[in-house]
């Protein structure tokens, strides 16, 4: 099974001038509900982060 690394560019609600990059390592199984799961985990761990840009997908093929 291939590991996929998702690089997410987000920006905190309190400081709109600062961008934050978050890397998520996921397996191919979780790829179907990717956006929903990422938003859930991000809001839980990093309070309220708004995902502005689209998710770049990079696979280590």
N, C-alpha and C positions, 0 to 999 in steps of 0.2 A: 504493500500500500504506500502510495506516495504522500509525502508531507508537503502541505502548501503553507507558504508564509504570506500572511496578509499584512500589508503596510497601510495603516489607516492614518489619514491626516485630519486631526480634529483641533478644535479651538475652544478653550474654556469659556463659559458664559461670563465670568467675571473679568477676564482680560482678553479682549478681542485682538490685541496687537501681537499676542504670542501664540505661535503654532506649536502643537505637540504631535509627535509621531509615535505611534504605538504599533508594535509588532505582535501578531498573533500567529501561533503555530497551530495548524488545524489538519485533521486528516480528511480524506476524500468523503467520508461519510457525513461530516458536518457541513458539507458544501451546499446542501440544498437550502437549509434555513440559515444561511450565513449572516445575512444582514440583520435579521431579527435577533440572533444569538449574540452578535457583536454589540448591538445597541444595548441589549439587556446587561451584558457583562460590563460594558463601559459605564453605564449609568450607575451600576452598583459599586464599582471600584473607584471611580473617579468623579463621584457626585454627578453633576450634570454636564456632560460634554455633548456638544452638537456636532454631528458628523457633516462637515461642509462638502468635502470633496469625495469623489467616488473612490472605491477601494481598488488599489492596484494589486493585481494578483501576480505573484512570482513563484513559479514552481522550480524546485531543484532537480529538474529532469536531466 
